[in-house]
Amino acid sequence: MTDDAGRVLIRRAGAADIDRLVEFRALMMSEMGEDVDADPTWRGDAAAWFARRMEEPDALAAFVAEVPGAGVVGCAVGTVDDHAPSPRNRSGRRGEIANVVTSPDFRGRGLARACVSALLTWFADETTVTTVRLAATPDSETLYRGLGFTEPRDLILQVRVTR
């Protein structure tokens, strides 16, 4: 779909876009060095996750970039997670952006920026979050800083749980 002038359409993804969102997730993870084909069954898990979370329109939004003749060529996914309330975050809800991906042939055209901007509007207009986080790659840092992202106030650490 495009607008009446035949330009790129940035739109909220729906159930029909789930397979494409999973493909974009695989592309992103592969480009970050993950072996996405070692156990391909994760794709089914991801598709089920997208389907389940799309049933919660106040907890997930995915925006896609659709180009005439090429279809969906980019996306960004935003989620809202619950945490205990605090003085700085009375609702306890925090936003996260992930899965920002553009097909290689369509990079450098502002599509990722448009999808992330649509997500930021969704967070502002349709959720109660006061903070939105994301993990930036070196290649995407300039994009996110241009949209107002900065280092968090707190040092964020993580540990991988082994089973």
Summary of the structure (lengths in Angstrom):
residues: 163
radius of gyration: 16.3
end to end distance: 44.8
largest distance: 53.4
contacts: 410
relative contact order: 0.15
helix: 34%
strand: 23%
